């Protein structure tokens, strides 16, 4: 999938507003288990939030690693919360219709 444009990011941010973070990155940092959990959550939900509890100064680097390893898109980072999106390939399971 190509990069998200600003209209699509705005739409997804609005959709993510009410969501609770499903993954928390704490003292252990970004591990293979964390990447697997994020991938699994994205494959079922498409849009998730990841909360940074530690490593708050490195959140841009960690977010870029997550984006690369999960083949997802960073919608935005608001405070210490990362919003990720990954389109589900099966059209009947897609939850969000991008503008």
Secondary structure, DSSP 8 states (H G I E B T S, - for coil): -----HHHHHHHHHHHTT---SEEE-TT-S-HHHHHHHHHHHHHHSEEEEEESS-GGGHHHHHHHHHHHHT-EEEEEETTEEEEE---SSGGG------
